[in-house]
């Protein structure tokens, strides 16, 4: 009896194996549970991490003049702007006669004392422009109550600060009174810290600043304006960690001493997304160049090391999907050189993925007849034109559009094609050849099938909607449809299924009979 049961189970397994199953063509984002994908990620530069300009405008740049003009406007309207040596102030007033105008252009000297010939000397060192203007106006009005003074800031001075420590090279950098600490961090090296940058002023006082808190948390006092005589020292980073996957703010973060996985998840990455599975993998380089993978859960507290790559795995069941349809590689046809069929794929994505991410993942399914330039997206009933070619190869900004569940992308075929549909062996879209008739394209499609009604039931419609005869020359964009014998089409699969089921039943019956015979023989 035991043998009988064993062979019966074997029969059921065989039955399951020979029954065909079909599934939708689904492409899953490479970010889903793929540790190797995350290992390809490199650490962002410090400038990128902090949202800084990696290519600042320098004195010899073409945009220097316009940048300086903008800085001047900002300094004039900023009540907190403190004058520096080299700033130029224009002063206009009337002499005591009340009719003779005087126009001066005064540069703030190193000692900060502005001299108005024949009237007074005004010390503006450490003053904001607003305070200096008020002081100058007071002196001129005391000199002549009808002087009607007008004071403007017309140019910003330049000065140098020393950059040293974890920088590309120790050097003096030219800045203005509008420059802040973050503006010179483009010189930071790959090992630079964004959490420990100090400024020593000309009096020898040193203050340490946290640029991460300034740029990512909005703490303005951590990004001070630079002053003449400043020396900037960039410290060495302690730990730099990459985190990605199902978190609100994936990225590269420099965490402080005492901060570990829980702080990284909550305070830096903004917490887990709703799609998070709770599983976390940590890639850690070990001695000899090997990579260890540590698997933990979101509730685990574990110490992190410099260079760790943390990946919060999303739940595949919670992933959203979009569809991509049109001129794509056919999974059912391996050698279709003459033409291509309309295909449809579903792309399951991680929250935060963009159109560019999706195109990069499905680019292997593009075919020569894919009209990438005229692709489009249907979202919420609205059609949005997208040039996939420019997104992939020219960095078009439309590639930054975030994917939304239910998005439908369409890739049309190149227009020099002819469609052959209906009762042919290989319905699809075929390359247009000038001067050919219907029979040429029917043959390309593998000829008529047994369910075709015949040549009398073939419709040929050109792109203007005109009907053509079978002997007419076929123009591009024509649609050829071979009508099927509906009754025959429905009966044939039924007969095939009945035959298949009969065969399966016969196989199972044979196995069961053999099992019984073996069991009886064992007795």
C-alpha positions in Angstrom: 0.0 0.0 0.0 2.9 2.3 0.8 4.3 1.7 -2.6 1.0 2.4 -4.2 0.8 5.8 -2.5 4.4 6.6 -3.5 3.7 5.9 -7.2 0.4 7.8 -7.0 2.3 10.9 -5.8 4.8 10.4 -8.6 1.9 10.3 -11.1 0.6 13.6 -9.8 4.0 15.3 -10.1 4.3 14.1 -13.7 0.8 15.5 -14.4 1.7 18.9 -13.0 5.0 19.0 -15.0 3.4 18.4 -18.4 0.5 20.8 -18.0 1.6 24.1 -19.6 1.2 27.3 -17.6 1.3 30.9 -18.9 2.3 34.1 -17.2 2.4 37.8 -18.0 5.7 39.3 -19.2 6.9 41.0 -16.1 10.1 42.9 -15.6 11.1 43.5 -12.0 13.2 46.5 -11.0 16.9 45.5 -10.5 16.7 47.3 -7.1 14.3 44.6 -5.6 16.3 42.4 -3.3 19.4 42.6 -5.6 22.4 43.0 -3.4 24.8 42.9 -6.4 23.0 45.9 -7.9 23.6 48.0 -4.8 27.3 47.0 -4.8 27.7 48.9 -8.1 26.7 52.1 -6.3 29.6 54.5 -5.6 29.9 57.1 -2.8 28.6 60.5 -4.0 31.1 63.3 -3.8 30.8 65.6 -0.7 29.3 68.3 -2.9 26.6 66.1 -4.2 25.7 64.8 -0.7 25.3 68.4 0.6 23.6 69.7 -2.6 26.5 72.1 -3.3 27.8 73.4 -6.6 30.6 71.0 -7.8 31.7 73.5 -10.5 31.6 77.0 -8.8 32.1 80.1 -10.9 35.7 81.2 -10.7 37.3 84.6 -11.5 38.2 83.5 -15.1 34.9 81.9 -15.9 32.6 83.4 -18.6 29.8 83.8 -16.0 31.9 85.6 -13.5 30.5 89.1 -14.3 26.9 88.0 -14.0 27.6 86.1 -10.8 29.3 89.2 -9.3 26.3 91.4 -10.3 23.9 89.0 -8.6 26.1 89.0 -5.4 26.0 92.8 -5.4 22.2 92.9 -5.6 22.0 90.4 -2.8 24.4 92.2 -0.5 22.6 95.5 -1.1 19.3 94.0 0.0 20.7 91.9 2.8 20.5 93.7 6.2 23.0 91.3 7.6 25.8 91.9 5.0 29.0 93.0 6.8 31.4 95.2 4.8 34.8 93.9 3.9 37.9 95.6 2.6 37.6 96.4 -1.1 33.9 97.0 -1.0 33.1 100.2 -3.0 30.6 102.7 -1.7 29.3 105.6 -3.8 28.5 108.8 -1.8 26.6 111.8 -3.4 25.6 114.9 -1.5 25.3 118.7 -1.9 27.9 121.2 -0.6 26.9 123.8 2.0 26.1 126.2 -0.8 23.2 123.8 -1.7 23.9 123.9 -5.4 27.3 122.1 -5.8 26.9 118.3 -6.0 29.7 116.1 -4.8 30.1 112.5 -6.0 32.6 110.2 -4.3 33.5 106.6 -4.8 35.1 105.3 -1.7 36.7 101.8 -1.2 36.6 100.3 2.3 40.3 100.2 3.4 41.9 97.5 5.5 41.5 99.5 8.7 37.8 100.1 7.9 38.0 103.9 8.1 36.2 105.7 5.3 37.4 109.3 4.7 35.2 112.0 3.3 37.6 114.8 2.4 37.1 118.0 4.3 34.3 116.6 6.5 35.0 113.5 8.6 36.5 110.0 9.0 34.0 107.2 9.7 35.1 103.8 11.1 32.8 101.1 9.5 34.9 98.1 10.5 32.5 95.2 11.5 29.4 97.2 10.4 26.8 96.0 8.1 26.2 98.1 5.0 22.9 99.3 6.4 24.7 100.5 9.6 27.5 102.1 7.6 25.0 103.9 5.4 23.2 105.3 8.4 26.5 106.5 10.0 27.6 108.2 6.8 24.2 109.9 6.3 24.3 111.2 9.9 27.7 112.8 9.4 26.7 114.4 6.1 23.4 115.8 7.5 25.3 117.2 10.5 27.7 118.8 8.0 24.8 120.2 5.9 21.2 119.6 6.8 20.3 120.2 3.2 23.0 117.9 1.8 20.4 115.3 0.6 22.9 112.4 0.8 22.6 109.2 -1.4 24.7 106.2 -0.4 24.9 103.0 -2.5 27.0 99.9 -2.5 28.5 99.7 -6.1 31.0 96.9 -5.9 32.1 94.0 -3.7 35.7 93.5 -2.6 37.6 90.2 -2.9 39.9 88.6 -0.4 41.6 85.2 0.2 41.0 82.5 2.8 43.3 79.5 3.4 41.9 76.0 2.8 43.7 73.1 4.4 43.2 69.7 5.9 41.3 67.1 3.9 41.3 69.1 0.7 42.6 68.4 -2.8 45.5 70.7 -2.1 46.2 73.4 0.5 45.6 76.7 -1.2 44.3 80.2 -0.8 40.8 80.7 -2.3 39.4 84.0 -3.6 36.0 84.8 -2.1 33.8 87.9 -1.4 31.9 89.1 1.6 28.9 87.1 0.3 30.7 83.8 0.3 29.8 81.2 2.8 31.7 78.1 4.1 29.8 75.7 1.8 31.0 77.8 -1.2 34.6 76.6 -0.9 33.9 72.9 -0.1 34.3 71.9 -3.7 38.0 71.6 -2.8 37.2 68.9 -0.3 38.8 65.5 -0.9 37.1 62.1 -1.0 37.9 61.6 2.7 36.6 65.0 3.8 34.2 65.3 6.7 31.0 67.4 6.3 30.4 67.2 10.0 33.7 68.7 11.2 34.9 71.8 9.4 36.5 74.5 11.5 37.2 78.2 10.9 40.0 80.1 12.6 39.6 83.9 12.3 42.4 86.4 12.2 42.3 86.8 16.0 43.0 83.0 16.4 39.5 82.0 17.6 38.4 78.6 16.2 34.8 77.4 15.8 33.8 74.0 14.4 30.8 73.7 12.0 28.5 70.9 10.8 27.7 71.5 7.1 25.4 68.5 7.0 23.2 70.2 9.6 23.4 73.4 7.6 22.6 72.0 4.1 20.2 69.1 4.9 18.6 70.3 8.2 18.5 74.1 7.5 20.6 75.2 10.4 21.9 78.5 8.9 24.4 79.3 11.7 26.4 76.2 10.7 27.2 77.8 7.3 28.7 81.2 8.2 29.9 83.9 5.9 33.7 84.0 5.4 35.8 86.9 6.6 39.2 88.3 5.7 42.0 86.3 7.5 39.9 83.1 7.9 41.7 79.7 7.8 39.4 76.8 7.0 40.4 73.3 8.2 38.5 70.3 6.8 38.5 67.3 9.1 38.7 63.6 8.1 35.3 61.8 7.8 34.6 59.3 10.5 32.0 57.0 8.8 30.2 57.4 5.4 27.3 55.0 4.8 25.2 54.4 1.7 21.5 53.5 2.3 19.0 52.6 -0.4 15.9 50.6 -1.0 12.5 51.1 0.8 13.4 54.3 2.8 12.1 57.8 2.4 15.5 59.5 1.7 18.1 57.1 0.2 21.6 58.5 -0.1 25.0 58.7 1.3 25.4 60.0 4.9 28.2 60.7 7.3 27.0 59.7 10.7 28.4 60.9 14.0 30.0 58.9 16.8 27.5 56.8 18.7 25.0 56.8 15.8 24.3 53.4 14.2 21.6 51.6 12.2 18.6 52.9 14.0 19.8 56.5 13.8 20.6 56.0 10.1 17.1 54.7 9.4 15.2 57.3 11.4 17.2 60.5 11.5 18.9 60.4 8.2 17.0 58.2 5.7 13.6 59.5 7.0 12.2 56.1 8.1 10.9 53.1 6.3 8.6 53.2 3.3 5.3 51.4 3.5 6.7 48.9 1.0 9.5 47.9 3.3 9.6 44.2 4.2 11.6 44.7 7.4 14.6 42.8 6.0 17.9 44.7 5.8 21.2 43.6 4.2 24.5 45.3 5.0 27.4 44.9 2.6 30.7 45.3 4.4 34.2 45.1 2.8 36.5 42.7 4.7 40.2 42.0 4.6 41.4 40.7 1.2 38.8 42.6 -0.8 36.0 40.3 -0.1 32.5 41.5 0.7 30.5 40.2 3.6 26.7 40.4 3.7 25.0 40.8 7.1 21.3 40.2 7.2 19.3 41.9 10.0 15.8 43.2 10.6 14.6 46.8 10.9 14.4 46.5 14.7 18.0 45.4 15.0 20.6 47.9 16.4 24.0 47.2 14.9 27.2 49.2 14.8 28.0 50.5 11.3 31.5 50.8 9.8 32.8 53.3 7.2 31.9 52.1 3.7 28.9 50.0 4.7 26.2 49.7 2.2 22.7 49.3 3.8 19.8 48.0 1.7 16.3 48.0 3.0 14.5 45.3 1.1 11.0 46.1 -0.2 8.2 43.6 -0.1 7.8 42.3 -3.7 4.0 41.9 -3.0 3.7 45.6 -2.3 5.5 46.8 -5.4 3.6 48.9 -7.9 3.7 48.4 -11.6 3.5 50.2 -14.9 2.9 48.8 -18.4 5.1 49.3 -21.5 3.5 48.4 -24.8 4.3 48.5 -28.5 7.4 47.9 -30.5 9.3 45.6 -28.1 11.1 42.3 -28.3 8.8 39.4 -28.6 9.4 36.7 -25.9 7.5 34.1 -28.0 9.4 34.6 -31.3 13.1 34.0 -31.2 14.0 34.6 -34.9 11.7 37.2 -36.3 13.9 39.2 -38.6 11.4 40.4 -41.1 8.9 41.9 -38.7 7.9 42.4 -35.1 4.7 42.0 -33.1 3.1 44.4 -30.7 4.2 43.3 -27.2 3.3 44.3 -23.6 5.4 44.2 -20.5 4.7 45.1 -16.9 7.5 46.8 -14.9 7.4 46.4 -11.1 9.2 49.2 -9.4 10.5 50.5 -6.1 9.0 53.8 -4.8 11.2 56.6 -5.9 12.2 55.2 -9.3 12.1 57.4 -12.3 11.3 57.0 -16.0 15.1 56.9 -16.6 15.5 54.0 -14.2 12.7 52.0 -15.9 14.1 52.7 -19.4 17.6 51.6 -18.3 16.1 48.3 -17.0 14.0 47.5 -20.1 16.4 48.8 -22.8 17.3 45.2 -23.7 13.7 44.8 -25.0 14.0 47.6 -27.6 14.1 46.5 -31.2 15.2 48.3 -34.5 11.7 49.2 -35.3 11.1 50.8 -31.8 10.2 54.5 -32.4 11.8 55.8 -29.2 11.6 59.4 -30.2 7.8 59.4 -30.4 7.0 57.4 -27.3 4.3 58.7 -24.9 2.9 58.1 -21.4 -0.8 57.9 -20.5 -1.4 59.0 -16.9 -4.8 59.8 -15.5 -6.3 60.0 -18.9 -3.7 62.5 -20.1 -1.2 61.8 -22.8 2.4 63.0 -22.2 4.9 63.0 -25.1 8.3 61.5 -24.1 11.5 61.2 -26.1 13.0 58.0 -24.8 16.1 58.5 -27.0 16.9 61.9 -25.3 16.1 60.5 -21.9 18.5 57.6 -22.2 21.4 59.2 -24.1 21.1 63.0 -23.6 19.9 63.2 -20.0 16.6 64.9 -20.8 14.9 66.3 -17.7 11.7 64.3 -18.4 13.7 61.2 -17.3 13.5 62.5 -13.7 9.7 62.0 -13.7 8.7 59.6 -10.9 6.9 56.5 -11.8 3.3 56.2 -10.6 1.3 53.0 -10.3 -0.9 52.5 -13.4 1.2 54.5 -15.8 1.0 53.2 -19.4 3.9 53.8 -21.7 3.6 53.3 -25.4 6.4 52.8 -28.0 5.1 53.1 -31.5 6.7 51.3 -34.5 8.7 53.1 -37.1 6.2 54.4 -39.7 7.6 52.5 -42.7 5.8 49.3 -41.9 2.9 47.1 -43.0 0.7 45.3 -40.5 -0.6 41.8 -41.2 -3.3 40.5 -38.9 -5.7 37.7 -38.5 -5.4 34.1 -39.9 -1.7 34.1 -40.8 1.0 32.0 -39.3 2.9 35.0 -37.8 0.7 38.1 -37.5 2.8 41.2 -36.9 4.3 44.3 -38.3 6.7 44.0 -41.3 9.2 46.3 -43.0 7.7 48.2 -45.9 9.2 47.4 -49.4 8.2 49.7 -52.2 6.3 48.1 -55.2 5.1 44.9 -53.4 1.6 43.6 -53.4 -0.5 41.8 -50.8 0.9 38.3 -51.5 4.5 39.5 -50.5 3.4 40.5 -47.0 1.2 37.5 -46.6 4.2 35.3 -47.3 6.3 37.3 -44.9 3.7 36.5 -42.2 4.1 32.7 -42.9 1.1 32.4 -45.2 -2.5 31.7 -44.5 -3.5 29.3 -41.7 -6.0 26.6 -41.9 -8.6 28.8 -40.3 -8.4 31.5 -43.1 -11.6 31.9 -45.1 -9.6 32.5 -48.3 -8.3 35.4 -50.4 -11.8 36.8 -51.0 -12.0 37.6 -47.2 -8.8 39.6 -47.0 -9.2 43.4 -46.3 -6.5 45.8 -47.3 -6.8 49.3 -45.8 -4.2 52.1 -46.4 -3.4 54.9 -43.9 -6.2 57.1 -45.4 -8.8 54.4 -44.9 -9.1 53.5 -48.6 -9.7 49.9 -49.5 -7.2 48.3 -51.9 -7.4 45.2 -54.1 -5.1 42.2 -53.8 -3.2 43.2 -56.9 -2.6 46.8 -55.9 0.8 48.1 -54.8 0.8 48.2 -51.0 1.9 51.6 -49.6 3.5 52.1 -46.1 1.2 51.9 -43.0 -1.3 49.7 -44.8 -3.2 47.2 -42.6 -3.8 43.7 -44.1 -6.4 41.6 -42.2 -7.1 38.0 -43.1 -10.6 37.0 -41.8 -10.8 33.8 -39.8 -13.3 31.0 -39.9 -14.8 31.6 -36.5 -16.4 28.2 -36.1 -13.2 26.4 -37.1 -11.1 28.6 -34.8 -13.2 27.7 -31.8 -13.5 24.0 -32.5 -9.8 23.3 -33.1 -8.5 24.3 -29.7 -11.3 22.4 -28.1 -10.3 19.2 -30.0 -6.7 19.8 -29.1 -7.5 20.2 -25.4 -9.7 17.1 -25.4 -6.8 15.2 -27.0 -4.3 16.5 -24.5 -6.6 15.7 -21.6 -7.1 12.2 -23.0 -3.4 11.7 -23.3 -2.8 12.9 -19.7 -5.5 10.6 -18.4 -4.0 7.7 -20.3 -0.6 8.4 -18.8 -1.9 8.7 -15.3 -4.0 5.5 -15.7 -0.9 3.6 -17.0 1.1 4.8 -14.0 -1.6 3.8 -11.5 -2.0 0.4 -13.2 1.7 -0.1 -13.0 1.7 0.9 -9.3 -1.1 -1.6 -8.5 0.8 -4.4 -10.3 4.0 -3.6 -8.5 2.1 -3.5 -5.2 0.4 -6.9 -5.9 3.7 -8.4 -7.0 5.2 -7.3 -3.6 2.6 -9.3 -1.8 
